[in-house]
């Protein structure tokens, strides 16, 4: 690979006050498209987390006291270096994570935008003055850093989904311990550690420690970690939320989704199926916002399903490192078998397979299922794969009922020629994000992002929402002369 000359920096190591040998051993980096070993990472142990938390607590105070313009300058330099090293980072994203080149390029640019947004945060107002009922008192409420923020990032968009927590947390004066998934630890962690290190971030402020469940559990439970930002499955998120609740620790949870696109009877079917194919098949459907349910009015469902299946059959599946493809490999065999199980179970239950439903190795064909009913696995479960289940409805009320039948509430989309009709429906849909005449996979760095219900605890990433999420509010009252009380 093009970065072999730099591999010695992170090879078999973690980043914690410099590059260190991990106490938890090592793991091979496996390329999902070929099964080849393309690197070695260090695996952090609970002891490594403990050392990092102590170091971060010591470094954070000086970092928070660093003038805002100096913190912002480091964020901007990190953004510059991210762009400068785009080829290296993108190549790892393609080979390590199975990303297509276009997806990798988009993700890096989105992470760059996150850094630029974070650079602007420290210069924003950091408090507000409130009136007082007591004469000559001034009430100041200000945002102060949490202290140390733990970030647990997933493997599907490892750079962006790490950076959207790491960058604002750092910019607002916190120290950060990032635990990337071992399946994406190079692109989503170790290369980012090098970027911040070379940008001038002081030692001890950012630690990058790849690891599995034991490493993550140690991070969640550590008493010196004041906040945990987790992106991943709802099951793990519930467990983390319970632990943080008992410890009275701040927690941000961005969890799974079973996102619906609603196609009304007046929709542009050609445009709707374009959105649907993108939302369902982008990055092999391995996205929390993936369009996992296609709810289509009965009057156009045949036309919609046929056109969507045609789009699916025209997509190329293959090794994104060696050829130009639309879909790369799934991340591992466990994911593939789970996806295929949902497809086959739904077909056995009566769904009609219009396209796909086959795989070779970790390459799964984009799949369209028609005649999917609410009792089928393809409707009930988060698929997290390149599958588009189509379900029919007869009225707007039924469409809303079907969308809200899921415990998840991350994203939704509505296609209609009437904005008033679409807006009226959006207010009835239980989802943190609703997009009219678009698809469900959307992200803008300055807009609050998050879900409801089993999809997480609200919109918290993006622009000013970051300030509230990665700080705590402190009330300071000030008087020139002390009050004399009757006691």
C-alpha positions in Angstrom: 0.0 0.0 0.0 1.1 3.6 -0.5 1.4 4.2 3.2 3.8 1.4 4.0 6.6 3.8 4.6 4.6 5.2 7.5 3.3 2.0 8.9 6.0 1.7 11.5 4.5 4.7 13.3 1.2 2.9 14.3 2.0 -0.7 13.5 0.9 -3.0 16.4 0.6 0.1 18.6 -1.9 2.4 20.3 -1.6 6.2 20.5 -1.6 7.3 24.2 1.0 9.9 25.1 2.9 8.8 22.0 2.9 5.5 20.2 3.0 2.6 22.7 2.9 -1.2 22.6 -0.7 -2.3 23.5 -1.1 -4.5 26.5 -4.0 -6.3 25.0 -1.9 -7.8 22.2 -2.4 -7.3 18.4 -4.8 -8.1 15.7 -4.5 -8.4 11.9 -6.2 -6.0 9.6 -8.1 -8.1 7.2 -9.2 -6.8 3.8 -12.9 -7.9 3.4 -12.7 -8.0 -0.4 -9.9 -10.5 -0.5 -9.4 -11.9 3.0 -5.7 -10.8 2.9 -3.8 -9.5 5.9 -2.9 -5.9 5.2 -1.6 -4.7 8.5 -1.4 -5.2 12.3 -3.0 -3.1 15.0 -2.5 -2.9 18.7 -5.5 -3.9 20.9 -5.9 -1.8 24.1 -6.5 -3.5 27.4 -8.5 -2.1 30.4 -5.1 -1.1 31.9 -4.4 0.9 28.8 -7.7 2.7 29.2 -6.9 3.4 32.9 -3.5 4.9 31.9 -5.1 7.0 29.2 -7.9 8.3 31.5 -5.3 9.4 34.1 -3.2 11.1 31.5 -6.2 12.8 29.8 -7.4 14.1 33.2 -4.0 15.8 33.7 -3.7 17.2 30.2 -7.3 18.4 29.9 -7.0 21.3 32.4 -4.1 23.0 30.5 -5.9 22.3 27.2 -9.1 23.9 28.4 -7.1 27.0 29.5 -5.5 27.3 26.0 -6.8 30.4 24.3 -9.7 29.7 22.0 -7.9 30.9 18.9 -5.0 28.5 19.5 -7.4 25.6 19.9 -9.2 26.7 16.7 -5.9 26.9 14.9 -5.1 23.3 15.7 -8.5 22.2 14.4 -7.9 24.1 11.1 -4.4 22.5 10.8 -5.9 19.1 11.4 -8.4 19.8 8.6 -5.6 20.8 6.3 -3.6 17.7 7.1 -6.6 15.5 6.6 -7.0 16.9 3.1 -3.3 16.6 2.4 -3.3 13.0 3.4 -6.5 12.1 1.6 -5.0 9.5 -0.7 -3.5 7.5 2.2 -6.6 7.7 4.3 -9.0 7.0 1.5 -6.9 4.0 0.4 -7.2 2.5 3.9 -10.9 3.2 4.0 -11.4 1.3 0.7 -9.2 -1.7 1.6 -9.9 -1.9 5.4 -13.6 -1.1 5.3 -14.8 -2.2 1.9 -15.7 1.4 0.9 -16.0 2.4 -2.7 -13.6 5.2 -3.7 -16.5 7.6 -4.1 -17.8 6.8 -0.6 -14.3 7.2 0.9 -13.8 10.5 -0.8 -17.2 11.8 0.4 -16.6 10.6 3.9 -13.2 12.3 4.1 -14.7 15.6 2.8 -17.5 15.4 5.4 -14.9 14.8 8.2 -13.0 17.8 6.9 -16.2 19.9 7.2 -16.6 18.6 10.8 -13.2 19.8 11.6 -13.8 23.2 10.1 -17.1 23.5 12.0 -15.3 22.5 15.2 -12.7 25.2 14.6 -15.5 27.8 14.7 -17.0 26.6 18.0 -14.5 28.1 20.5 -15.2 31.6 19.2 -18.9 31.4 19.7 -20.6 32.9 22.8 -20.0 30.5 25.7 -22.7 31.7 28.0 -25.6 34.0 28.6 -26.6 36.7 31.2 -29.9 36.2 33.0 -31.8 38.8 35.0 -32.0 38.5 38.8 -34.8 39.2 41.3 -32.1 40.3 43.8 -30.8 43.8 43.4 -27.2 44.3 42.0 -26.8 40.5 41.3 -25.6 39.4 37.8 -26.4 35.8 36.8 -24.0 34.2 34.3 -24.6 30.8 32.8 -21.7 29.5 30.9 -20.5 26.3 29.1 -17.6 24.5 30.7 -15.9 21.4 29.4 -17.0 18.0 30.6 -13.4 16.9 31.2 -12.6 13.7 29.4 -15.0 12.4 26.7 -14.9 8.8 25.6 -15.8 8.1 22.0 -16.7 4.6 20.7 -17.0 4.7 16.9 -18.2 2.1 14.4 -16.7 0.5 11.4 -19.1 1.6 8.6 -18.2 5.4 8.4 -15.2 5.2 10.7 -13.6 8.6 9.9 -16.8 10.8 9.9 -18.5 9.1 12.8 -15.3 9.4 15.0 -14.6 13.0 13.9 -18.1 14.3 14.6 -17.5 13.6 18.3 -13.8 14.0 18.6 -13.5 17.3 16.8 -16.1 19.3 18.8 -15.2 17.7 22.0 -11.5 18.8 21.6 -12.4 22.2 20.3 -14.5 22.9 23.4 -11.7 22.1 25.7 -12.2 18.4 26.5 -9.6 15.6 26.4 -10.8 12.6 24.3 -10.2 8.8 24.4 -11.3 7.3 21.1 -11.9 3.6 20.8 -12.3 2.7 17.1 -13.7 -0.6 16.0 -10.9 -3.1 15.4 -12.3 -3.7 11.9 -11.6 0.0 11.0 -8.9 1.0 13.5 -6.4 2.3 10.9 -8.7 4.6 8.8 -11.0 5.4 11.7 -8.4 5.9 14.5 -4.7 5.5 14.1 -4.3 7.7 11.0 -6.5 10.4 12.7 -4.2 10.2 15.7 -1.3 11.1 13.4 -3.2 14.0 11.9 -3.9 15.6 15.3 -0.4 14.8 16.6 1.2 16.5 13.6 -1.3 19.4 13.8 0.1 20.3 17.2 -2.4 18.9 19.7 -0.6 18.6 23.1 0.3 15.1 24.3 -2.3 13.5 26.5 -5.3 15.4 25.0 -6.2 12.7 22.5 -5.8 9.0 23.0 -6.6 6.4 20.3 -7.0 2.9 21.6 -8.6 0.2 19.4 -10.2 -2.7 21.1 -13.2 -4.9 21.5 -16.0 -5.2 24.1 -13.6 -5.4 27.1 -11.8 -2.2 26.0 -15.1 -0.4 25.4 -16.5 -1.5 28.8 -13.5 -0.2 30.6 -13.9 3.2 28.8 -17.6 3.4 29.7 -17.1 2.5 33.3 -14.0 4.6 34.0 -14.8 7.2 36.7 -12.4 9.8 35.1 -14.4 9.7 31.8 -17.1 12.2 32.3 -19.1 11.6 29.1 -19.5 8.8 26.6 -20.4 9.3 22.9 -21.4 6.0 21.3 -22.4 5.2 17.8 -23.5 1.6 17.2 -26.2 -1.0 17.8 -29.2 -0.4 19.9 -28.5 -3.4 22.1 -25.1 -2.2 23.0 -26.3 1.4 23.3 -29.0 0.4 25.9 -26.3 -1.3 28.0 -24.1 1.8 27.8 -27.0 4.0 28.7 -27.8 1.9 31.7 -24.2 2.1 33.0 -23.9 5.8 32.4 -27.2 6.4 34.1 -26.1 4.6 37.2 -22.9 6.6 37.2 -24.7 9.8 36.5 -22.5 10.2 33.5 -23.4 12.2 30.4 -24.1 10.0 27.4 -24.8 10.6 23.7 -26.3 7.6 21.9 -26.6 7.3 18.1 -28.1 3.9 17.5 -29.7 1.7 14.9 -32.5 2.5 12.5 -35.1 0.9 10.3 -35.7 3.9 8.2 -38.7 4.2 5.8 -39.2 6.0 2.5 -42.9 6.9 2.0 -43.9 7.2 -1.7 -47.3 8.8 -2.0 -49.6 8.3 -4.9 -48.6 11.7 -6.5 -44.9 11.0 -6.3 -42.5 11.2 -9.3 -41.7 7.4 -9.5 -38.5 7.9 -11.5 -37.1 10.3 -8.9 -38.4 8.3 -6.0 -36.7 5.1 -7.2 -33.5 7.0 -7.7 -33.5 8.2 -4.1 -34.6 4.7 -2.9 -31.7 2.9 -4.7 -29.2 5.3 -3.3 -30.6 5.1 0.2 -30.9 1.3 0.1 -27.6 0.3 -1.6 -25.0 3.0 -0.7 -22.0 1.3 1.1 -23.8 -2.0 0.7 -26.6 -0.7 2.9 -24.3 -0.7 5.9 -25.5 2.6 7.2 -27.7 3.4 10.3 -29.7 5.7 8.0 -30.1 3.1 5.3 -33.5 3.1 3.6 -34.6 -0.2 5.0 -38.4 0.0 4.4 -40.0 1.2 1.1 -43.7 2.1 1.8 -45.4 2.7 -1.5 -49.0 3.6 -2.4 -50.9 0.7 -4.0 -51.6 2.7 -7.2 -47.9 2.9 -8.1 -46.3 0.0 -6.2 -45.9 -2.2 -9.3 -44.2 0.5 -11.3 -42.0 1.5 -8.3 -40.9 -2.1 -7.5 -40.1 -2.9 -11.1 -38.1 0.2 -11.7 -36.2 -0.2 -8.4 -35.4 -3.8 -9.3 -34.1 -2.6 -12.7 -31.8 -0.1 -11.0 -30.6 -2.8 -8.6 -29.7 -5.2 -11.5 -27.7 -2.4 -13.2 -25.3 -1.9 -10.2 -21.8 -3.5 -10.3 -20.6 -5.4 -7.2 -16.8 -6.1 -6.8 -13.5 -5.2 -5.2 -13.4 -1.4 -4.9 -9.6 -1.3 -4.6 -9.2 -3.1 -8.0 -12.1 -1.8 -10.1 -14.8 0.8 -10.4 -17.9 -0.6 -8.6 -21.1 0.6 -7.1 -21.0 -1.8 -4.2 -18.0 -3.3 -2.4 -17.9 -6.2 0.1 -19.8 -6.6 3.3 -17.6 -6.2 6.4 -17.6 -9.9 7.5 -19.3 -13.3 7.2 -21.5 -12.8 10.3 -23.1 -9.7 8.7 -23.5 -11.5 5.4 -25.2 -14.5 6.9 -27.5 -12.3 9.0 -28.6 -10.3 5.9 -29.1 -13.4 3.8 -31.1 -15.0 6.6 -33.5 -12.1 6.7 -33.9 -12.2 2.9 -34.5 -16.0 2.7 -36.8 -16.0 5.8 -38.9 -13.2 4.2 -39.1 -15.1 0.8 -40.2 -18.2 2.6 -42.9 -16.1 4.3 -44.3 -15.0 1.0 -42.2 -12.0 -0.2 -41.3 -12.0 -3.9 -37.6 -11.7 -4.9 -37.4 -9.2 -7.8 -33.6 -8.8 -7.9 -30.5 -10.0 -6.1 -30.7 -12.4 -3.1 -27.4 -14.0 -4.0 -23.8 -13.6 -2.8 -20.3 -14.7 -3.6 -17.9 -14.5 -0.6 -18.7 -11.2 1.1 -20.2 -9.6 -2.1 -24.0 -9.5 -1.8 -26.1 -8.5 -4.8 -28.4 -5.5 -4.3 -31.7 -7.0 -3.5 -35.4 -6.0 -4.0 -38.2 -7.8 -2.2 -41.9 -7.1 -3.1 -45.0 -8.0 -1.2 -43.3 -7.5 2.2 -45.8 -7.4 5.1 -45.3 -6.0 8.6 -45.0 -9.5 10.1 -41.9 -10.4 7.9 -38.3 -10.1 9.1 -37.5 -7.8 6.3 -40.0 -5.2 7.6 -39.4 -5.7 11.4 -35.6 -5.9 11.6 -32.7 -3.5 10.9 -31.2 -5.2 7.9 -27.9 -3.2 7.6 -27.3 -4.6 4.1 -28.2 -4.0 0.4 -31.8 -5.0 0.6 -34.9 -3.0 -0.3 -38.2 -4.4 1.0 -41.3 -3.0 -0.6 -44.6 -2.7 1.4 -47.9 -1.4 0.1 -50.3 1.1 1.8 -53.6 2.6 0.8 -53.9 5.9 2.7 -51.7 8.5 4.3 -52.9 7.4 7.7 -51.8 3.8 7.0 -48.4 5.0 5.8 -47.8 6.9 9.1 -48.9 3.9 11.0 -46.5 1.7 9.2 -43.6 4.1 9.7 -44.3 4.4 13.4 -44.7 0.6 13.7 -41.0 0.3 14.3 -39.3 1.0 17.6 -36.6 2.8 15.7 -36.9 6.5 14.9 -33.8 7.7 13.2 -34.6 8.9 9.6 -37.4 8.9 7.1 -38.2 10.3 3.7 -41.4 11.3 1.9 -41.9 11.6 -1.8 -44.8 13.8 -2.9 -45.5 16.7 -5.3 -47.3 18.5 -2.5 -45.1 20.2 0.1 -48.0 20.9 2.4 -49.0 17.2 2.4 -45.4 16.1 3.0 -44.9 18.6 5.8 -48.2 17.5 7.4 -47.1 13.9 7.3 -43.6 14.7 8.7 -45.1 16.1 11.8 -46.8 12.8 12.5 -43.7 10.6 11.9 -41.6 9.7 14.9 -38.1 10.2 13.6 -35.3 12.6 14.4 -34.8 13.4 10.7 -37.4 13.6 7.9 -36.4 14.5 4.3 -39.0 15.5 1.7 -38.3 14.3 -1.9 -34.9 12.9 -0.9 -33.6 9.7 0.7 -32.8 8.8 4.3 -29.0 9.0 4.2 -28.3 12.6 4.8 -25.8 14.6 6.8 -24.9 18.3 7.1 -22.2 19.3 9.5 -24.1 22.3 10.9 -27.5 20.7 11.4 -28.5 18.8 14.6 -28.4 15.0 13.9 -29.9 12.2 15.9 -32.8 9.9 16.4 -35.8 9.1 18.7 -36.9 5.9 20.4 -34.6 3.0 19.9 -32.4 5.1 17.6 -30.9 7.2 20.3 -31.4 10.1 22.7 -32.0 13.0 20.4 -30.3 15.4 17.9 -26.9 16.4 19.3 -24.3 16.4 16.6 -24.0 19.5 14.3 -23.3 23.2 14.8 -24.6 24.7 18.1 -26.0 21.4 19.2 -22.4 20.3 19.8 -21.8 23.1 22.3 -24.6 21.8 24.5 -23.6 18.2 24.1 -19.9 18.3 24.8 -20.1 20.8 27.7 -21.9 21.3 31.0 -23.7 24.4 32.1 -22.5 26.3 35.1 -24.4 29.1 36.9 -22.2 31.8 38.4 -23.9 34.7 40.3 -21.8 37.8 41.0 -22.4 40.7 43.5 -20.2 43.6 44.4 -21.1 43.5 48.1 -22.1 40.4 50.0 -25.6 39.9 51.2 -26.3 40.0 54.9 -28.7 37.3 55.9 -30.8 37.2 59.1 -28.9 34.2 60.5 
